[in-house]
Amino acid sequence: MKDKETTKIKEIIALKVRQWLVEWNEVSWDPVERRTEPQHWFYQFSIPASYLKALSGIYPRSTKERSRGAEDLGIQRRHEPERSEEIARFVRYGYPWSELSEAKRKSSDNADLRKPGWLPTAIVVNLRQANDVWLNKRVESSDLIHVEDQPNGLARITLPKGFTGSEWKFKTIPPIEIIDGQHRLWAFEEEDLQGDFELPVVAFVGLDRSWQAYLFYIINIKPKKINASLAFDLYPLLRTEDWLTKFEGHIIYRETRAQELVDLLWSHKSSPWYKRINMLGEPGFKGLMVSQSAWIRSLLATYIKSWEGPGVRVGGLFGSPVGRQELTLPWSRLEQAAFLIVVGQCFRDAISESRAQWAKEIRRVRSGIFLEGNDDLAFYGPHTLINQDQGIRAFLYASNDLFYVKADALSLGSWGGRDDPKGKEEERVSKAIESLRKQTKIMGFLRNLSSALANFDWRASSDPGLTNDEALLKAAFRGSGGYKELRRYLLRHLSGERNGVSDAAKVVLKILGY
């Protein structure tokens, strides 16, 4: 939208709103956990929509498909184009004109339905300060927005020195972070919207990340009972907040995400577990299919977990902050499923190509075992741990743990966060798989990891070819205590490999104290 810019705004007069109760002094402030004590006030003002877009790094449609810069990932909620387009129609035509079809809008019979499309609800933002760091970057001093308190509850907000209006570009990272209202800004992409349109803004100054997540939660999720799955995608930082993990609702979000991932692993044709998960827990499949509930429990214990023990040790790749920057990977649900599918594909292929003695032994007995086509008994058979609850848990542990500690080296944050909400889910997962397979560093490490995993003896205690000593060792992996024992045993095996995964396995062993 083109606002009138004959006179560029350099200063904005704002209201200073004080909100602080004595009881709030008892809140636990902790800079290490990104909960630094905030200012005891915020500011309210209005600003042209085009200016706010420029100052917050919300780009026009022509560039929206590119990566908008890692500086914004994990901060703003995922863009849903349909929602922005709906808001744009409302701004132009008001309600109910905005919901009419194009043909009905052209009809003179409906002319009286046109109304103003007011947006009186405030955009909630954070004004970055000179010391605020994001991905080792700070706002350039010339790009900072300065706030100076004035008498009578007012404040003067000075925009960046070289600010030129809607076409202005920041140098490193934008001086404004959008906490809530991103879709309203995206709605102002159409260049032919004419006139004045300012947006009301509530601005916090130097607000720490945990409080930004908290604000987003109480604005968008708590009062609206938003779909449990979307909570994981809309604001990735919410996945890591310990105050949320204490409530049943957040656990339900994680369980919902785990169930959806299992469903995609079962339904996507590229998945090595396509139609091979016992989704209904039906009897008669023991030893041939792991149940959906077992998969969900394993994902909650690995990829989707946030905490382990009294503090963060090795977190979940989909639910914990990773790397030196302690950021949450901005992968959508379908991208998470694509990652699991690719990891599973590489593992299955490595097993299929393996000529390790354990694999040869397990393939010898096929009588009475009914598998499809040339399915490999070492991967799909009844006597392999890979096709049992304990084995699935160990595989998910190993892949999650090693990728978690290698997140920076493999640049995991550079992939994902680009899932287009348009199109069928299966096609979107397929595109994500194709995209992931082009990530050379990730795939190189994954192939090495899969090769190392294939060298491990995955025979279950039920395998008739085991010696007494081997059977006794495998029996230790059964039961609830077997998860930890198998994880430890597998990590020790990986630490002895020589194909690039041993260092990562040793790091995990040290972190876990094994």
C-alpha positions as CSV (number, residue, x, y, z in Angstrom):
1,M,0.0,0.0,0.0
2,K,1.3,3.5,-0.9
3,D,0.9,5.9,2.1
4,K,1.4,9.6,1.5
5,E,5.1,10.2,1.9
6,T,5.6,13.7,0.8
7,T,6.7,14.5,4.3
8,K,8.7,11.6,5.8
9,I,7.9,10.8,9.4
10,K,11.0,11.0,11.6
11,E,9.4,11.2,15.0
12,I,6.3,9.7,16.5
13,I,4.6,10.9,19.7
14,A,3.5,7.9,21.8
15,L,1.6,7.3,25.0
16,K,3.6,5.7,27.9
17,V,1.4,3.1,29.5
18,R,2.5,2.0,32.9
19,Q,1.5,-1.6,34.0
20,W,3.3,-3.0,37.0
21,L,1.9,-4.6,40.2
22,V,3.7,-5.1,43.4
23,E,3.0,-8.9,43.1
24,W,5.0,-9.0,39.9
25,N,8.2,-8.3,41.8
26,E,8.0,-11.9,43.0
27,V,8.2,-13.2,39.4
28,S,11.4,-15.2,38.8
29,W,13.6,-13.1,36.5
30,D,16.4,-15.1,34.8
31,P,18.5,-13.7,31.9
32,V,20.0,-17.1,31.2
33,E,16.5,-18.5,30.5
34,R,15.8,-15.4,28.3
35,R,13.5,-14.0,31.0
36,T,15.2,-10.7,31.9
37,E,13.1,-8.3,33.9
38,P,11.2,-6.2,31.4
39,Q,10.5,-2.4,31.6
40,H,7.5,-1.6,33.8
41,W,5.7,0.1,30.9
42,F,5.1,-0.1,27.2
43,Y,4.2,2.5,24.5
44,Q,1.2,3.0,22.2
45,F,1.3,4.9,18.9
46,S,0.2,4.8,15.3
47,I,2.4,4.4,12.2
48,P,1.7,4.0,8.5
49,A,1.4,0.3,7.6
50,S,4.1,0.7,4.9
51,Y,6.6,2.1,7.4
52,L,6.0,-0.7,9.9
53,K,6.6,-3.2,7.2
54,A,9.9,-1.7,6.3
55,L,11.1,-1.3,9.9
56,S,10.2,-4.9,10.8
57,G,11.5,-6.7,7.7
58,I,8.2,-7.7,6.2
59,Y,8.9,-7.8,2.5
60,P,6.6,-7.5,-0.5
61,R,5.1,-10.4,-2.3
62,S,7.8,-10.4,-5.0
63,T,10.4,-11.6,-2.6
64,K,8.3,-13.5,0.0
65,E,9.2,-16.9,-1.3
66,R,12.9,-16.5,-0.6
67,S,14.3,-17.0,2.8
68,R,13.6,-13.8,4.6
69,G,16.8,-14.0,6.5
70,A,17.5,-16.4,9.4
71,E,17.2,-13.4,11.7
72,D,13.4,-13.7,11.8
73,L,13.1,-17.5,12.0
74,G,11.5,-18.7,15.2
75,I,10.3,-15.2,16.1
76,Q,7.4,-14.5,13.9
77,R,4.5,-17.0,13.4
78,R,4.5,-18.9,10.2
79,H,2.9,-17.0,7.3
80,E,-0.5,-18.3,6.0
81,P,-1.1,-16.5,2.7
82,E,-4.8,-17.2,2.7
83,R,-5.2,-15.4,6.0
84,S,-3.3,-12.3,4.8
85,E,-5.4,-12.3,1.5
86,E,-8.6,-12.5,3.5
87,I,-7.5,-9.5,5.7
88,A,-6.5,-7.6,2.5
89,R,-10.0,-8.1,1.0
90,F,-11.5,-6.9,4.3
91,V,-9.4,-3.8,4.4
92,R,-10.4,-2.9,0.9
93,Y,-14.1,-3.8,1.0
94,G,-15.1,-4.2,4.6
95,Y,-17.6,-6.9,5.7
96,P,-19.5,-8.7,4.2
97,W,-18.4,-7.4,0.8
98,S,-15.0,-9.0,1.3
99,E,-16.5,-12.4,1.5
100,L,-18.5,-12.2,-1.7
101,S,-17.4,-13.8,-4.9
102,E,-15.9,-11.6,-7.6
103,A,-19.1,-11.8,-9.7
104,K,-21.3,-10.7,-6.7
105,R,-18.9,-7.8,-6.0
106,K,-19.4,-6.5,-9.6
107,S,-23.2,-6.7,-9.2
108,S,-24.8,-3.3,-8.4
109,D,-27.3,-5.2,-6.2
110,N,-24.6,-5.6,-3.6
111,A,-23.2,-2.2,-3.7
112,D,-24.7,-1.3,-0.3
113,L,-22.6,-4.1,1.3
114,R,-19.4,-2.1,0.9
115,K,-18.0,-0.9,4.3
116,P,-14.8,0.5,5.8
117,G,-12.2,-2.2,6.6
118,W,-11.0,-0.8,9.9
119,L,-8.2,-2.6,11.8
120,P,-8.4,-1.1,15.3
121,T,-6.6,-3.9,17.1
122,A,-3.0,-3.1,17.9
123,I,0.1,-4.8,16.3
124,V,2.3,-5.9,19.2
125,V,6.0,-5.3,18.6
126,N,9.4,-5.3,20.3
127,L,11.9,-2.4,19.7
128,R,15.3,-4.0,19.6
129,Q,18.0,-2.3,21.6
130,A,21.7,-1.9,20.9
131,N,22.7,-4.9,23.1
132,D,20.1,-7.2,21.8
133,V,21.7,-10.1,19.9
134,W,20.1,-12.4,17.3
135,L,22.2,-15.0,15.5
136,N,25.4,-13.1,16.5
137,K,23.9,-10.0,14.9
138,R,22.9,-6.6,16.4
139,V,20.9,-3.8,14.9
140,E,23.3,-1.3,13.3
141,S,23.5,1.9,15.4
142,S,22.2,4.0,12.5
143,D,19.1,1.7,12.3
144,L,18.1,1.9,16.0
145,I,14.8,3.4,17.0
146,H,15.2,5.7,20.0
147,V,12.6,6.3,22.7
148,E,12.7,9.4,24.9
149,D,10.2,9.8,27.7
150,Q,8.4,13.2,27.9
151,P,6.3,14.9,30.5
152,N,2.6,14.1,31.0
153,G,2.9,10.4,30.1
154,L,4.1,11.0,26.6
155,A,7.2,9.8,24.7
156,R,9.1,10.7,21.6
157,I,10.0,7.8,19.3
158,T,12.7,8.7,16.8
159,L,13.0,6.5,13.7
160,P,16.4,5.5,12.3
161,K,18.6,8.3,11.1
162,G,18.5,7.4,7.4
163,F,14.8,6.2,7.3
164,T,13.3,7.0,4.0
165,G,9.9,5.5,4.3
166,S,8.4,2.3,2.7
167,E,11.5,1.6,0.5
168,W,14.0,1.8,3.5
169,K,16.1,-1.3,4.1
170,F,17.9,-2.3,7.4
171,K,21.6,-3.2,7.3
172,T,21.8,-6.3,9.4
173,I,18.6,-7.1,11.3
174,P,15.4,-5.0,11.5
175,P,14.9,-2.7,14.5
176,I,11.4,-4.0,15.1
177,E,10.3,-7.6,15.9
178,I,6.7,-8.5,15.3
179,I,5.2,-10.3,18.3
180,D,1.6,-10.4,17.1
181,G,0.1,-9.0,13.9
182,Q,2.3,-10.3,11.1
183,H,-0.6,-11.3,8.9
184,R,-2.1,-7.9,9.1
185,L,1.1,-6.5,7.8
186,W,1.3,-9.1,5.0
187,A,-2.2,-7.9,4.0
188,F,-0.7,-4.6,2.8
189,E,1.2,-6.0,-0.2
190,E,-1.1,-4.7,-2.9
191,E,0.6,-1.7,-4.4
192,D,-2.7,-0.2,-5.8
193,L,-4.2,0.5,-2.4
194,Q,-4.5,4.3,-2.1
195,G,-5.0,6.6,0.8
196,D,-3.9,6.8,4.4
197,F,-3.9,3.7,6.6
198,E,-2.1,3.8,9.9
199,L,-1.9,0.9,12.3
200,P,-2.1,1.1,16.0
201,V,0.9,-0.3,17.7
202,V,1.7,-1.5,21.2
203,A,5.5,-1.4,21.6
204,F,7.7,-3.1,24.2
205,V,11.4,-2.1,24.4
206,G,14.2,-4.7,24.7
207,L,11.7,-7.4,25.6
208,D,13.5,-10.8,26.2
209,R,12.5,-13.7,24.0
210,S,10.7,-15.8,26.6
211,W,8.4,-12.9,27.4
212,Q,7.7,-12.5,23.6
213,A,6.6,-16.1,23.5
214,Y,4.5,-15.5,26.6
215,L,2.7,-12.6,25.0
216,F,2.1,-14.5,21.8
217,Y,0.6,-17.4,23.9
218,I,-1.8,-15.3,25.9
219,I,-2.9,-13.3,22.9
220,N,-3.3,-16.1,20.4
221,I,-3.6,-19.5,22.0
222,K,-4.9,-19.3,25.6
223,P,-8.1,-17.4,25.0
224,K,-8.8,-18.9,21.6
225,K,-8.2,-22.5,22.3
226,I,-6.2,-22.7,19.0
227,N,-5.8,-26.0,17.3
228,A,-3.2,-28.0,19.3
229,S,-1.1,-28.9,16.3
230,L,-0.8,-25.3,15.1
231,A,0.7,-24.2,18.4
232,F,3.9,-26.0,17.4
233,D,4.1,-24.2,14.0
234,L,2.9,-20.7,14.7
235,Y,5.6,-19.7,17.2
236,P,8.5,-22.2,17.5
237,L,9.8,-20.6,20.6
238,L,6.7,-21.8,22.5
239,R,8.0,-25.4,22.1
240,T,10.8,-24.6,24.6
241,E,9.1,-22.7,27.4
242,D,9.4,-24.6,30.7
243,W,6.4,-22.7,32.1
244,L,4.2,-24.4,29.4
245,T,5.6,-27.9,30.0
246,K,4.1,-27.8,33.5
247,F,0.6,-27.6,32.1
248,E,-1.3,-30.5,30.6
249,G,-2.4,-28.5,27.6
250,H,1.2,-28.1,26.3
251,I,1.7,-31.9,26.7
252,I,-1.4,-32.4,24.6
253,Y,0.2,-30.2,21.9
254,R,3.2,-32.5,21.8
255,E,1.1,-35.6,21.8
256,T,-1.0,-34.3,19.0
257,R,2.2,-33.5,17.0
258,A,3.6,-37.0,17.6
259,Q,0.3,-38.6,16.4
260,E,0.3,-36.5,13.3
261,L,3.9,-37.4,12.5
262,V,3.2,-41.1,12.9
263,D,0.2,-40.8,10.6
264,L,2.4,-39.2,8.0
265,L,5.0,-41.9,8.4
266,W,2.3,-44.5,7.9
267,S,0.5,-42.8,4.9
268,H,3.3,-41.3,2.8
269,K,4.4,-43.7,0.0
270,S,8.1,-42.7,0.4
271,S,8.2,-43.7,4.0
272,P,10.0,-46.9,4.9
273,W,7.1,-47.5,7.3
274,Y,4.4,-46.9,4.7
275,K,1.4,-49.0,5.8
276,R,3.7,-50.7,8.3
277,I,2.6,-49.2,11.6
278,N,-0.2,-50.8,13.5
279,M,-2.4,-47.7,13.7
280,L,-5.3,-49.3,15.6
281,G,-3.3,-51.6,17.9
282,E,-4.9,-54.6,16.4
283,P,-3.9,-58.1,17.6
284,G,-2.1,-60.5,15.4
285,F,0.7,-58.2,14.2
286,K,3.2,-58.8,17.1
287,G,6.7,-58.9,15.7
288,L,5.7,-57.5,12.3
289,M,4.4,-54.0,13.1
290,V,5.1,-51.6,15.9
291,S,1.9,-50.0,17.3
292,Q,1.0,-46.3,16.8
293,S,1.0,-45.8,20.6
294,A,4.6,-47.1,20.8
295,W,5.7,-44.8,18.0
296,I,4.1,-41.8,19.7
297,R,5.8,-42.6,23.1
298,S,9.1,-42.9,21.3
299,L,8.8,-39.6,19.5
300,L,7.8,-37.9,22.7
301,A,10.9,-39.3,24.3
302,T,13.2,-38.3,21.5
303,Y,12.4,-35.8,18.7
304,I,9.6,-33.9,20.4
305,K,10.8,-33.8,24.0
306,S,12.0,-30.5,25.4
307,W,13.7,-31.4,28.7
308,E,15.5,-34.4,30.1
309,G,16.1,-34.7,33.9
310,P,16.6,-31.6,36.0
311,G,18.1,-29.6,33.2
312,V,18.5,-29.6,29.4
313,R,20.9,-32.4,28.3
314,V,20.2,-33.7,24.8
315,G,16.9,-32.2,23.8
316,G,14.4,-33.1,21.1
317,L,15.3,-31.8,17.6
318,F,11.7,-30.8,17.0
319,G,11.0,-29.4,20.5
320,S,14.2,-27.9,22.0
321,P,16.5,-25.0,21.3
322,V,19.5,-26.3,19.4
323,G,23.1,-25.1,18.7
324,R,25.0,-22.2,20.2
325,Q,22.3,-19.7,19.5
326,E,19.7,-21.9,21.4
327,L,17.1,-21.4,18.6
328,T,14.3,-23.7,17.8
329,L,14.3,-25.2,14.3
330,P,11.5,-23.5,12.3
331,W,10.4,-26.7,10.6
332,S,6.7,-27.2,10.0
333,R,4.9,-30.5,10.7
334,L,5.3,-31.7,7.2
335,E,9.0,-30.8,7.1
336,Q,9.5,-32.7,10.4
337,A,7.8,-35.7,8.8
338,A,10.0,-35.3,5.7
339,F,13.1,-35.3,7.9
340,L,12.0,-38.5,9.7
341,I,11.2,-40.2,6.4
342,V,14.6,-39.4,4.9
343,V,16.4,-40.5,8.0
344,G,14.4,-43.8,7.8
345,Q,15.1,-44.2,4.1
346,C,18.8,-43.9,4.6
347,F,18.8,-46.3,7.6
348,R,16.7,-48.9,5.6
349,D,19.0,-48.6,2.6
350,A,22.1,-49.1,4.7
351,I,20.6,-52.2,6.3
352,S,19.6,-53.5,2.9
353,E,23.2,-53.1,1.6
354,S,24.8,-54.4,4.8
355,R,26.7,-57.7,4.7
356,A,27.3,-57.6,8.5
357,Q,27.2,-61.1,10.1
358,W,24.1,-60.3,12.2
359,A,22.2,-59.3,9.0
360,K,23.3,-62.5,7.3
361,E,22.2,-64.6,10.2
362,I,18.8,-63.0,10.5
363,R,18.1,-63.4,6.8
364,R,18.7,-67.2,6.8
365,V,15.4,-68.2,8.4
366,R,12.4,-67.2,6.3
367,S,10.1,-70.2,6.7
368,G,6.7,-69.2,8.0
369,I,7.4,-65.5,7.7
370,F,5.2,-63.6,5.3
371,L,6.6,-60.3,4.1
372,E,5.8,-58.3,0.9
373,G,8.0,-58.8,-2.1
374,N,11.7,-58.8,-1.3
375,D,11.4,-57.1,2.0
376,D,14.6,-57.4,4.0
377,L,14.2,-59.6,7.1
378,A,17.0,-57.5,8.8
379,F,14.7,-54.4,8.7
380,Y,11.2,-55.7,8.5
381,G,11.4,-59.2,10.0
382,P,10.0,-60.4,13.3
383,H,13.4,-61.1,14.9
384,T,15.0,-57.7,14.3
385,L,14.8,-55.0,16.9
386,I,14.3,-52.4,14.2
387,N,10.8,-53.8,13.8
388,Q,10.1,-53.7,17.6
389,D,9.3,-51.0,20.1
390,Q,12.8,-51.0,21.7
391,G,14.6,-50.8,18.4
392,I,12.5,-48.0,17.0
393,R,13.1,-46.0,20.3
394,A,16.9,-46.7,20.0
395,F,17.0,-45.7,16.4
396,L,15.1,-42.4,17.1
397,Y,17.3,-41.7,20.1
398,A,20.5,-42.2,18.1
399,S,19.5,-40.1,15.1
400,N,18.0,-37.4,17.3
401,D,20.9,-37.2,19.7
402,L,23.6,-37.1,17.1
403,F,21.8,-34.5,14.9
404,Y,21.1,-32.4,18.0
405,V,24.7,-32.1,18.9
406,K,25.7,-31.5,15.3
407,A,23.1,-28.9,14.6
408,D,25.5,-26.1,14.1
409,A,28.1,-28.0,12.1
410,L,25.4,-29.3,9.7
411,S,23.6,-26.0,9.4
412,L,20.2,-27.6,10.3
413,G,18.7,-24.1,10.7
414,S,19.4,-23.3,7.1
415,W,16.9,-25.9,5.9
416,G,13.2,-25.8,6.4
417,G,10.8,-23.1,7.3
418,R,9.7,-22.8,3.7
419,D,6.7,-25.1,3.6
420,D,4.1,-23.7,1.2
421,P,0.7,-24.1,2.9
422,K,-1.0,-24.5,-0.5
423,G,-1.2,-27.9,-2.1
424,K,-1.9,-31.4,-0.9
425,E,0.0,-32.6,2.1
426,E,1.6,-35.6,0.3
427,E,3.0,-33.3,-2.4
428,R,4.3,-30.9,0.2
429,V,6.1,-33.7,2.1
430,S,7.5,-35.0,-1.2
431,K,8.9,-31.5,-2.0
432,A,10.4,-31.2,1.5
433,I,12.0,-34.6,1.0
434,E,13.5,-33.6,-2.3
435,S,14.7,-30.3,-0.8
436,L,16.4,-32.1,2.2
437,R,18.2,-34.6,-0.1
438,K,19.9,-31.6,-1.7
439,Q,21.5,-30.6,1.6
440,T,24.9,-32.1,1.1
441,K,26.2,-31.6,4.7
442,I,23.1,-33.1,6.3
443,M,22.9,-36.0,3.8
444,G,26.6,-36.8,4.1
445,F,26.4,-37.1,7.9
446,L,23.2,-39.1,7.6
447,R,24.7,-41.6,5.3
448,N,27.7,-42.1,7.6
449,L,25.3,-42.4,10.6
450,S,23.2,-45.0,8.7
451,S,26.2,-47.0,7.8
452,A,27.4,-47.0,11.4
453,L,23.9,-48.0,12.6
454,A,23.8,-50.9,10.1
455,N,27.0,-52.3,11.7
456,F,25.2,-52.7,15.0
457,D,23.8,-56.1,15.9
458,W,20.0,-55.5,15.7
459,R,18.9,-59.1,16.4
460,A,16.2,-59.4,19.0
461,S,16.3,-61.9,21.8
462,S,13.7,-64.0,19.9
463,D,16.1,-64.7,17.1
464,P,16.7,-68.5,17.0
465,G,20.3,-68.2,15.8
466,L,21.5,-66.4,19.0
467,T,23.9,-68.2,21.4
468,N,22.9,-68.3,25.1
469,D,25.2,-65.4,25.9
470,E,23.9,-63.3,23.0
471,A,20.3,-64.1,24.0
472,L,21.0,-63.1,27.6
473,L,22.4,-59.8,26.4
474,K,19.5,-59.1,24.1
475,A,17.0,-59.9,26.9
476,A,18.4,-57.0,28.9
477,F,16.9,-54.7,26.2
478,R,13.3,-55.8,27.0
479,G,11.0,-53.9,29.4
480,S,11.0,-50.2,30.3
481,G,14.5,-50.3,31.5
482,G,15.7,-51.7,28.2
483,Y,15.2,-48.3,26.4
484,K,18.0,-46.7,28.4
485,E,20.3,-49.8,28.2
486,L,19.9,-50.2,24.5
487,R,20.5,-46.4,24.0
488,R,23.7,-46.6,25.9
489,Y,24.8,-49.8,24.1
490,L,24.1,-48.3,20.7
491,L,25.9,-45.0,21.5
492,R,29.0,-46.9,22.7
493,H,28.9,-48.8,19.4
494,L,28.7,-45.5,17.4
495,S,31.5,-44.0,19.4
496,G,33.8,-46.8,18.1
497,E,32.9,-46.3,14.4
498,R,35.4,-44.5,12.1
499,N,33.2,-42.9,9.5
500,G,32.6,-39.4,11.1
501,V,30.0,-40.1,13.7
502,S,32.2,-41.3,16.6
503,D,33.0,-37.8,17.8
504,A,29.3,-36.8,18.0
505,A,28.5,-40.1,19.8
506,K,31.2,-39.4,22.3
507,V,29.8,-36.0,23.0
508,V,26.3,-37.4,23.6
509,L,27.8,-40.1,25.9
510,K,29.6,-37.4,27.9
511,I,26.5,-35.2,28.1
512,L,24.3,-38.1,29.3
513,G,27.0,-39.3,31.8
514,Y,27.0,-42.8,30.3
